[in-house]
Amino acid sequence: MKSNVLTFEHSNVPTLVEAANLKKSFGDVHAVDGVSLQIKSGEIYGLVGADGAGKTTTIRLLVGALKADAGEVNICGYNINKQTEQARSQFGYLSQRFSMYEDLTVLENIRFFAEVRGLKPNEWLPRSMEILEFVGLEKFTERKAGQLSGGMKQKLGLASALVTRPKVLLLDEPTTGVDPVTRQDFWQLIIKLVSAPLHSEHLKGEKEGGVEVSVLISTPYMDEASRCHRVGFMKTGKLIAEDTPSNLRARLNGRVLELRGSPLNLLRRIAHQDDDVEDVQAFGDRLHIRVGEGKAQDVLRRLTSKIRSEGGRVDELRAVPPVLEDVFIALSESK
């Protein structure tokens, strides 16, 4: 998936989400263990990690759905525990599970969430129609939520999160389980939202040019993570790495080889046996081989000779630029 997110400049940009040393345990399990985050206005921040890494718990702490054992969260300057209502008025939240009312129509769902947040009819109705057009659901206002496809349900969830014009959007794996085309469409909405905030004459008091929304999104997909301005990798409740996608990939520059040939099982076994090879992963019909620092040329020479001596075929063996999947696997294996 090709990235079309522009680079992001941090200087002189206000911080909208600030979390300091968050901790949350469930019995003996440290689900979140000292996580600190700062997310700027107009920034898309991706939170990635294996299942059980602590991503969902972190987001629930940020929105106040769970109370932290230690640490603080501030949303647009409001403390989530001490100024709960003010903080919650600043963000929209989309959880992993579809949380709309399936027996209500698309418009009725949005109306419910708008009125819960205190919007009056002259505010919520034009705002809702604007949002529904933005997410592509303007022709489905009378369709019941339970009759929507998976992708349309996620768009309805996004619309409901946007109806109060939040400055911060917190999305917990919003594209899990939907098809690739729908994932692409959903991301186009996120990028459009950040790069060109929604304008509305129906809500007064917004500064010229609209609100610069910041987005925190957890995702299991590395192609989605590559679209974020910054990415944080979580493991066993800790944030173990945080940087731009390009800087994260640069950690493995010169250490990833790509091998094409056959039979693949033989190629994998031989690569694993080399002392300078740290990991071997299948990427479709080829292998990505991670090697030690400064070992690429030695491994290239040895593998070609060894594979051919054991009756295997090498179609191509070369150093390639690392992808985020390579970084994620390396970080997941780190202590």
Residue, then its C-alpha position, 0 to 999 in steps of 0.5 A: m500500500k503506497s503511503n501518501v501521508l506527508t511528513f510531519e514537523h513537530s516544532n511549534v505544534p501543540t500537544l493534544v494527547e499527553a500520557a505520562n508513565l501509565k501503568k495498569s495491571f490485572g492481577d499479576v499481568h502488567a498490561v501497561d507498564g510505564v507507557s508515555l506518549q505525546i501526540k501533536s495536533g495534525e499527527i497520525y500516530g500508529l500503535v502496533g504490537a502483537d496480540g496482548a502487547g497492551k495496545t487496547t488497554t493503553i487506548r482505554l486508559l487514554v479515553g478513561a474507560l479504565k482507570a490507571d494504577a499510576g500515571e496521568v493522561n491529558i487530552c487537549g490540556y484536560n486531565i482525564n480523571k480530574q476533568t473527565e467531561q471536558a477531556r471527553s468533549q475533546f475526543g472521538y473514540l472507535s473501539q474494536r467491536f461495533s458499538m452502534y445500535e443495530d436496530l436503529t438507522v444510520l441517522e438515528n445512531i448518529r443523532f443518539f451520540a450527538e444528543v448524548r454529547g449535548l448537540k441541539p437539532n440545529e447543530w447535529l442534523p446539518r453536522s451529521m449530513e456533512i459527516l455522512e457525506f464525508v464517509g460515503l454513507e449519505k445515501f444510507t441514512e434510513r438503513k438499519a445499522g445491523q444491515l450494513s456491511g462490515g466496512m460500512k459499520q466501521k464508517l458509521g462508527l467513524a461518523s459517530a466519533l466525528v459528529t461532535r467535531p473532536k480534536v483527537l480521534l482514538l481508533d482501536e484496530p478499526t480495519t481488522g476483519v474488513d477487506p483490503v479495499t475497505r481498509q484502503d477507503f477507510w485510510q483515505l478518510i483518515i488522511k483526508l481528515v488530518s490533511a484537510p479538516l472538515h469545515s462547517e458553517h453550522l458549528k461556530g467558534e472554530k478557528e479559520g481553516g478548521v480543527e487540526v485533528s490528531v489521530l492515534i490508531s492501533t493496527p496489526y497491519m504494517d502497511e497501515a503503520s507505514r502511513c503514520h507520521r510516527v509509530g510506537f511498538m509495544k511489547t508486554g505492556k511497554l513502549i519499546a521503540e518509537d519513531t517515524p517509519s523511515n527512521l525505524r526502517a533505517r535501523l536494519n539498513g544493510r541487514v536484510l537479504e531477499l532470497r528467491g528460489s526453490p525448494l523454499n523449505l530447503l532454502r529456509r533450512i540452509a539460511h537458518q543454519d548460517d551463524d550470521v543469520e538472525d531470522v528468516q521469514a517468508f514473504g510470499d514466494r520469497l524469504h527475508i533473511r535478517v543478518g548481523e551488522g556488517k555480515a551481509q556480504d559474507v552471508l550472500r556468498r556462503l548461502t549461494s554456494k551452500i544452496r547449490s551444493e545441496g541441490g537447491r536453486v537460487d533465482e535471486l539473492r540480494a540486499v533489499p531495503p527493510v520494511l516495517e514487518d522486518v523491524f516489527i519481527a526484530l523488535s518482537e524478538s528483542k529482550 
